[in-house]
Amino acid sequence: MRELRYIPALFALCLLTCSLWAGQPNQTDSQVFTGEISDALCAKDGSHEKMMDEMKSMGRDKQSCARKCTQLGTKYVLFDPSKKTVYNLDDQDKADTFAGRKVRVKGTLEKNKIKVSSIEPVD
């Protein structure tokens, strides 16, 4: 009979677990995002121009500037100029290949970070 007193607690735990599981976003909901692979510093300004003007060592093109900024410690991001939105990217290696280029990123958005499944150039 002592075991019967645990049934309500076990039932409550099952309900809590099920409700938490049901509230999780569907990880298979892949989306497509477009924009430019930039670095977090330049994306904040919406352009590489300010950085390239202030620091001549950053190069004179978007690709060089983005790569130099990431070498200095910032991360690659996807900057969508039409929405003026910056998305963090979980796969920095894939992003490096497309630094400074317009791209189409496929992946799932979790908070403000895209879990990247693929990146392809948009020409």
BELZI-V753861 format. One line per field, one symbol per residue. ss: DSSP state (a for helix, b for strand, c for the rest). phi: phi as a letter, one per 20 degrees, with the letter a starting at -180 (. if undefined). Layout:
BEGIN
ss=???
phi=???
END
This chain:
BEGIN
ss=caaaaaaaaaaaaaaaaaaaaaccccccccbbbbbbbbbaaaaaacccaaaaaacaaacccaaaaaaaaaaccccbbbbbccccbbbbbccaaaaaaccccbbbbbbbbbccbbbbbbbbbcc
phi=.ffffeffffffffffffffffeffffeffcdccrdfcdfffffenaegfffffcfffnccffffffffffepedfcdddffdldddfcfdffffgfdgmdfbdddrdecmddeefdbccfdd
END
